[in-house]
Amino acid sequence: MITVSHLSKTYHNADGSSLTVLKDINCEIQRGEVISIIGPSGTGKSTFLRALNLLDPPTGGSIIVDGEDILVNANANAIAKLRQKMGMVFQSFNLFEHMTVLENVMYAPVKIRKESKEQAREEALALLKKVGLVEKADVYPSSLSGGQKQRVAIARALAMHPEAILFDEPTSALDPTMVGEVLSVIRQLAKSGLTMLIVTHEMRFARDVSTRIFFMNEGIIYEDGTPEQIFDHPVHSATKAFVNRIQKLVFEIDSDDFDYLQIHTGINQFCLKYNLTQGEHAYALIKEVLFTHMLTIRPLTLRMTHAELSGVTAVDFMVENMDHSPLSDAARASLRPQVKDLIEEPTTRGFRVKLII
């Protein structure tokens, strides 16, 4: 469906300096593929998507869509036809605030595809039902949540009957509590056979929904493979380091006068940031360990971790220069029913107690 060869993009600044964001992008995209594009920030993921439908025209290379190089005759008419084939869902929704939800979805089919208002309305209502928002058809975007706005944006893109949809970090502007509803809609679309390219930081979602993964780094597609290959058997060390990301929150507890309210606040913020539901449970376990089972042990390092790929969340307590577990049999009996696993292990620094929650 799409063949990209030696695609590049360089921005030239007024002071004469330049920045090359895309260096040499090469790939083939087949119909029905769901490709997640992952990688560190600033590596050109969003620029690549915007280049594909010429929102951000490339500096060099070729983009062949259905056998035609769209960069050769990139006039206004050709670009308009291209964008009908390739829908785009942005980070920031870009809905028309002066139109109702239904009018937002109907607008392009009537204006560009020349559908009758009756046909466009019927199709728009069906699409709104598909994304779970038919009851919001007559309200304005200002009354919607972020997740609802993004679902309307998806319905609007689908209304043009595109051959492919480009999703540019569709959940990045959302409150963590709303991420799931948008990802659920994209999962449904993936099952329908629609060709999709998705720039995302949601690693578990990328693994679950994709037929292929592009790992982008330093302006190129560093690694291209199946989810199993990219996440379980990456070839490059940069890919391995990225997909195995473990987020962590660390507190050093040096005395009995530590600020436990700061710990509580920190855990809540950590859980909100990574869309975790175990915050209060984690804090209850930490209080029990610090104030009951390890009350006399100071200093120690408290750490909360979340592995984005596996979804494993844990709290651990590291005591330096200790060669045995600080937990008593009674402590183990109290903690084990509250956690998925309790791990006691010596380390090069001392001894660690880890609670998998």
C-alpha positions in Angstrom: 0.0 0.0 0.0 2.7 2.5 1.0 6.4 2.3 0.2 8.8 4.8 1.8 12.3 5.2 0.5 15.1 7.3 1.9 12.7 9.8 3.5 14.3 12.8 5.2 13.2 16.0 6.8 15.4 18.9 7.7 14.2 22.1 9.3 16.1 25.3 8.4 16.1 28.1 11.0 16.2 31.8 10.4 19.7 32.1 11.9 21.1 29.7 9.3 21.2 26.6 11.5 19.4 23.5 10.6 18.0 20.4 12.3 17.6 17.0 10.6 14.7 15.1 12.3 14.3 12.3 9.7 17.5 11.0 8.3 16.8 8.0 6.1 13.4 6.3 6.6 12.8 3.1 4.6 9.8 0.8 5.0 6.9 -0.9 3.3 3.4 -0.9 4.7 0.8 -3.5 3.6 -3.0 -3.2 3.7 -4.5 -4.3 7.0 -1.3 -3.9 9.0 -1.4 -2.3 12.4 2.0 -0.7 13.0 3.0 0.9 16.3 5.8 3.4 16.2 7.7 3.6 19.4 11.0 5.2 20.6 12.4 8.0 22.7 11.0 11.5 22.5 12.5 13.7 19.8 13.4 10.9 17.4 11.0 11.9 14.6 8.0 9.6 15.2 5.3 12.3 14.8 7.2 14.0 12.0 7.2 10.7 10.1 3.4 10.5 10.4 3.0 14.1 9.3 5.3 13.5 6.4 3.2 10.6 5.2 0.2 12.7 4.4 2.2 15.8 3.7 1.1 17.9 6.7 4.9 18.3 7.1 6.4 17.9 3.6 9.6 15.8 3.5 12.9 17.3 2.4 13.9 14.3 0.3 13.1 10.7 -0.6 9.9 9.2 -1.9 6.5 8.1 -0.6 4.7 5.7 -3.0 1.0 5.2 -2.3 -0.9 2.7 -4.4 1.9 2.9 -7.0 2.1 6.7 -7.3 4.9 8.8 -5.8 2.9 11.5 -4.0 6.0 13.8 -3.8 6.3 14.1 -7.5 3.0 15.9 -8.1 2.2 17.3 -4.7 -0.3 19.9 -5.8 -3.3 21.0 -3.8 -5.7 18.6 -5.5 -3.4 15.6 -5.1 -2.8 16.4 -1.5 -6.5 16.6 -0.8 -7.1 13.2 -2.4 -4.2 11.7 -0.4 -5.7 13.0 2.9 -9.0 11.3 2.0 -7.1 8.0 1.8 -5.1 8.7 5.0 -7.0 10.0 7.9 -5.2 11.6 10.9 -6.0 11.6 14.6 -4.1 14.3 16.5 -2.9 14.6 20.1 -5.0 17.6 20.7 -8.3 16.5 19.1 -8.7 19.6 16.8 -12.5 19.5 16.9 -14.6 22.5 15.7 -15.8 24.0 18.9 -18.6 25.9 17.3 -20.1 22.7 15.9 -21.9 19.9 17.7 -20.4 16.4 17.9 -22.6 15.2 15.1 -21.8 18.2 12.9 -18.1 17.6 13.5 -18.4 14.1 12.1 -20.7 15.1 9.2 -18.7 18.1 8.0 -16.0 16.5 5.8 -18.2 13.9 4.1 -20.7 16.7 3.1 -18.0 19.3 2.2 -15.4 17.1 0.5 -17.1 13.8 -0.4 -20.3 15.6 -1.5 -22.5 13.3 0.4 -26.1 14.3 1.1 -26.7 15.6 4.6 -29.1 12.7 5.2 -26.5 10.1 4.3 -23.8 11.8 6.2 -26.0 12.1 9.3 -26.9 8.4 9.1 -23.3 7.4 8.8 -22.1 9.8 11.5 -24.6 8.4 14.0 -23.5 4.9 13.2 -19.9 5.9 13.8 -20.7 7.7 17.0 -22.5 4.5 18.2 -19.3 2.6 17.3 -17.2 4.8 19.6 -19.8 4.8 22.3 -20.9 8.5 22.0 -24.2 8.5 20.1 -25.9 10.1 23.1 -23.5 13.0 22.8 -24.4 13.8 19.2 -26.1 17.1 19.9 -23.7 18.5 22.5 -20.7 20.8 21.8 -17.1 19.6 22.3 -16.6 22.0 25.3 -18.9 19.7 27.4 -16.9 16.6 26.7 -14.0 15.0 28.5 -10.7 14.6 26.8 -11.3 10.9 26.2 -14.7 11.6 24.6 -13.2 14.3 22.4 -10.6 11.9 21.1 -13.3 9.3 20.4 -15.2 11.9 18.4 -11.9 12.7 16.5 -11.6 9.0 15.6 -15.2 8.9 14.4 -14.6 12.0 12.3 -11.5 10.4 10.7 -13.5 7.2 9.9 -16.3 9.2 8.3 -14.1 9.8 5.3 -13.8 6.1 4.6 -10.0 6.2 4.7 -7.8 3.4 3.6 -5.4 4.1 6.5 -5.5 6.1 9.7 -2.5 7.8 11.3 -2.7 8.2 15.1 -0.3 10.7 16.5 0.1 9.9 20.2 -3.7 9.7 20.6 -3.6 9.4 24.4 -0.8 11.8 25.3 -3.1 14.7 26.1 -5.5 12.7 28.2 -5.9 12.3 31.9 -4.6 8.7 32.8 -8.2 7.7 33.7 -9.4 8.3 30.2 -6.6 6.5 28.3 -8.3 3.2 28.4 -11.5 4.3 26.6 -9.6 5.6 23.6 -7.3 2.5 23.4 -10.4 0.3 23.5 -11.8 2.0 20.4 -8.4 1.6 18.6 -8.3 -2.1 19.5 -11.8 -2.5 17.9 -10.6 -0.8 14.7 -7.5 -3.1 14.6 -9.7 -6.2 14.6 -11.7 -4.7 11.7 -8.7 -4.9 9.4 -8.2 -1.2 9.0 -4.6 -0.2 8.2 -3.2 1.9 11.1 0.0 3.6 12.1 0.1 4.6 15.7 2.7 6.7 17.4 2.4 5.6 21.1 4.2 5.5 24.4 1.8 2.8 25.7 4.1 -0.2 25.4 1.6 -2.9 26.5 -1.0 -1.6 24.1 1.5 -1.5 21.3 2.4 -5.1 22.0 -1.2 -6.3 22.2 -2.7 -4.5 19.2 0.1 -4.4 16.6 1.1 -6.7 13.7 4.5 -4.8 13.5 6.5 -2.5 15.6 8.8 0.3 14.3 11.4 1.3 16.9 12.6 4.7 15.8 15.8 6.3 17.1 18.1 9.0 15.9 15.9 9.8 12.9 15.7 6.3 11.4 13.7 3.1 11.9 16.3 1.4 14.1 14.4 -1.9 14.2 11.4 -3.3 12.5 9.7 -6.5 13.5 6.8 -8.4 15.1 5.8 -7.4 18.6 7.4 -10.7 19.8 10.7 -9.9 18.2 10.9 -6.3 19.3 9.8 -6.8 22.9 11.2 -10.3 23.6 14.2 -10.6 21.3 15.4 -7.1 20.2 18.5 -7.1 18.1 19.9 -3.7 19.0 20.9 -2.6 22.5 19.1 0.7 22.1 15.8 -1.2 21.4 16.4 -3.5 24.4 17.0 -0.6 26.7 13.9 1.2 25.6 11.4 -1.6 25.7 12.6 -2.8 29.1 11.9 0.6 30.7 11.2 0.4 34.4 9.8 3.5 36.1 10.8 4.0 39.7 10.2 6.2 42.7 12.9 6.2 45.4 13.0 7.4 49.0 16.0 7.3 51.3 14.8 6.8 54.9 17.7 7.7 57.2 15.9 8.0 60.6 12.6 7.7 62.4 11.8 11.3 61.5 11.2 10.7 57.8 8.4 12.5 56.0 5.7 9.8 55.5 3.3 12.3 54.0 5.8 13.1 51.3 5.9 9.3 50.6 2.1 9.2 50.4 1.9 12.1 48.0 4.8 10.7 45.9 3.1 7.3 45.5 -0.2 8.9 44.5 1.5 11.0 41.8 3.5 8.0 40.6 0.3 5.9 40.2 -1.6 8.7 38.5 1.2 9.3 36.0 1.4 5.6 35.0 -2.3 4.8 35.3 -1.9 2.5 38.2 -4.6 1.5 40.7 -2.5 0.1 43.5 -1.5 3.4 45.2 -3.4 3.1 48.4 -2.6 -0.7 48.7 1.1 0.1 48.2 1.0 2.8 50.8 -0.7 0.5 53.3 2.0 -2.1 52.8 4.7 0.5 53.2 3.2 1.7 56.4 3.0 -1.8 57.8 6.6 -2.7 56.9 8.1 0.6 58.1 6.1 1.0 61.3 5.8 -2.6 62.3 8.0 -5.2 60.7 11.1 -3.1 60.1 10.6 -0.4 62.7 14.1 -0.7 64.2 15.9 -0.9 60.9 17.3 2.5 59.6 18.7 3.6 57.3 17.0 1.8 54.3 16.0 2.6 50.8 12.3 2.4 49.8 11.6 2.0 46.1 8.4 1.7 44.1 8.8 0.3 40.6 6.5 -0.3 37.6 7.7 -2.2 34.5 5.7 -0.8 31.6 5.9 -3.9 29.4 5.1 -6.6 31.9 2.8 -4.4 34.0 4.5 -5.6 37.2 4.3 -3.1 40.1 6.4 -3.6 43.3 7.7 -2.0 46.4 11.0 -3.0 47.8 13.0 -2.2 50.9 16.8 -2.3 50.6 19.0 -2.5 53.7 22.7 -2.1 53.2 25.3 -4.2 54.9 22.8 -6.9 56.0 23.3 -10.5 55.1 19.9 -11.9 56.2 16.3 -11.1 55.9 15.0 -8.4 58.3 11.5 -10.1 58.3 10.3 -12.3 61.1 8.1 -15.3 60.5 5.1 -13.3 61.8 5.9 -10.5 59.3 5.9 -13.0 56.4 2.6 -14.5 57.6 1.1 -11.0 57.6 2.4 -9.8 54.3 2.1 -12.9 52.0 -1.8 -12.8 51.8 -1.6 -9.2 50.8 0.8 -9.5 47.8 1.2 -11.6 44.6 4.7 -12.5 45.7 7.2 -11.8 48.5 10.8 -12.0 47.5 13.7 -11.9 50.0 17.1 -11.8 48.4 20.7 -10.9 49.2 22.4 -8.3 46.9 25.9 -6.9 46.5 24.8 -4.0 48.7 23.0 -5.9 51.4 19.5 -7.5 51.6 16.3 -6.7 49.7 12.7 -7.4 50.6 10.5 -7.0 47.5 6.7 -7.1 47.5 5.0 -7.7 44.1 1.6 -6.0 44.3 
